Amino acid sequence: MTRRHRIPSSCVACDLRGLEVLLPHLAGLVSVDEVERAPGVIRIVARARASEGLCPACGTASSRVHGRYERSLGDSAMGGSAVVIRLRIRRFLCRKPECTTVTFAE
């Protein structure tokens, strides 16, 4: 039986405290949107907390989103279950006209 738990926005801060303990390498970077437990696996859907990204070529900040995609990260087992983290990634447009990097991922 699969149990899916959507975390209300009012509860995200509480959940991040738990995330710091369980997944310390992600705690400062992501907001958890959803946690799903199925037999033998825990799936966490998360997204970046930052409102903008920095172009890796010129360092210009951009909040203009070009598109989105998901990456799946495998992590170690937790409580006897495998953990899969799905990160929702945004692609930004570089706002500096003379920069050779048109889009970049956060």
PyMOL commands that set and color helices and strands:
alter all, ss='L'
color gray80, all
select helices_A, chain A and resi 9-22
alter helices_A, ss='H'
color red, helices_A
select strands_A, chain A and resi 3-6+30-38+41-48+53-54+61-62+65-78+81-93+103-105
alter strands_A, ss='S'
color yellow, strands_A
deselect
rebuild
show_as cartoon
